[in-house]
Amino acid sequence: MALFFPAQKDTGKANQQFLKLKEHTALILAQLQGQTIEAEKIKNAEGYLLGTTKPQQFWGPDGVEAKAVVRFEDVCINMQQHVTKDPKTMTVLEFFRTLENIKKKVKQAEKKTRSANR
């Protein structure tokens, strides 16, 4: 994760969730392969993952799905101001790397503006 999305590496909560998700996935895969896995280990991993996110309504105009679609469209519109390629045709890696680069450029421009105003 840190290799492709370095901005995410410093968020402790995201790292912890990723590690727990990886652990949970490994336990389920081992179980599917016929290995004996303690049910308690799987329940603990699931409990952690479910406990770290607040329940939200998925459907409707104020639901998670609608908000995610609107945010994605907003990001695509903003991205098109900075790149020539249509964000909707990018791979996931291209999309997020482009987004990270745009964020860096915006921060640099803000720093230049602040230092010029002093």
N, C-alpha and C positions, 0 to 999 in steps of 0.2 A: 504494500500500500504506500509506504513512504517513498518508494522508488518512483512511482508514477505520479503521486499526489503529495509532494513534499510539504505543502501547506497544512496538510492534515496530520502530519507526524507529531506535532506539538500538542495536540488536543488529547489529554489524558483519557477523557471519557470515551472518545471515539476509538482510541487504541484498546482500551479495556473491553469495549463492546466487540471489537473485531477479534480480539483474542478469545473471548468467550464464545463467539459465533464459530470460530475455527475449532475450538474444543468440542462444542456441541456437534458440529458436522463430523468431526473425526469419530466421536462416540457412536453416532447414528450409522456411519459407514461401517465401522467395526461390527456393530450389531447385525447389519445387513449381510456381512460376510460370514456370519455364524459364530462370531466370538461372543463369549459371555461377558456382558457389561452390566454392572450394577445399575439398576433402574434409578437409584438415588443420585448417581452422578449425572445422569441425563436430566432428571428433575431439577437438580441444583443449577445446571447450566441454563435450562429453560426458564427457571424462576428468576435468575439474574437478568436474562435478556428481556423477559416480560416486565420486570420491575423497573428497568431503566428508562422505559418510555411510557408516557402518559397515554391512556386510551383516548382515541379521537374518533369522531364521526367520519366515516369514509365517504358516504354518499351525500348528495344534495349540494346546493349552491355554496354553502359554507364548509363543505366536506374537504377532507384531505386531498382527494382525487382532483376536485375542481381547482383548489388552490395550487396544487402542483402543476397542473396544466397551464394555468394563468402565469405562474412564475416562470415556467419554461419558455412560454411565448414571449414574456417580457425580456428574459435574458437573450433570446434569439434576436429580438429587435435591437437591443443594445449592442450585441455582438456584431451585427451587420454594419454598424457605424464604424467598426474598427478593422474588419476583415472582408475580403472579397468573396470568400467561399460561404455558401449557405450553411449556417450552423446545423440545420436539420438534416443535411446530407453527410455530416461529419461522423466519424466513429466516436465512440464514447471517450476514448483516450484523446483524440484530436479536440473534441469539444471541451473537456476539462482542462487540457493543457492550454488551449487558446484562452479560456476564461482566466486561468492563473496568470498568463502573460499580460492580458488586458488589465487585470487588477494591479500588477506591478507597475505598468506604464502610468496608470491613473495615480498611484501613490507617488511616483516620481514627479509627475506633473504638479501634484498638490504641493510637494516639498519645494519645487522651484518657485511656484506662485507665492508660497509663504515667505520664502527667503527674499524674493523680489519686493514684497510688500513691507519688509522691515526697514 
